[in-house]
Amino acid sequence: MKSLPLLGALLLSASPAITDDFAYVSCDTAVTFTFEQSSTNESEVKEMTHVFHFKIDQANSRMMSSDKDAWVDIDFVDGFVVRKFDGIEGQSTSQGQLSLVLPPPGKINLDMLLLYESGSMKMVAKGVCQDANASVFENALSQ
């Protein structure tokens, strides 16, 4: 009987990023933006780094990014979290896909295309995710 509390402690300590049915991950990425103007056919490329923070609700197949305080639906496919998106907002159309390895956290890929009246913007982000905790996510959410 003494082994049951020990087993419980080991299971809880084995996944520090999973609490309250949520997984928390932070992803260091290299991001490339490509902007194109329709009228001039000119393009501009900008590169930067960005850290994405995610709260993943595995039980309800949804996730939240600290960049946008809203739940979005996700799918779990062969060890990946997958979020496909497309939409129209005003004069803009967007489409893309995010995928990240979970569990354990691993590579992340994000491809997005935004079309608007005067041109387009393509964003590609690639990187690696690691376990985080609720306080890291909450701090990023408040900034």
Secondary structure by P-SEA (a helix, b strand, c coil): caaaaaaaaaaaaccccccccbbbbbbbbbbbbbbbbccccbbbbbbbbbbbbbbbcccccccccccccbbbbbbbccccbbbbbccccccbbbbbbbbbbcccccbbbbbbbbbccccbbbbbbbbbbbbbcaaaaaaaaac
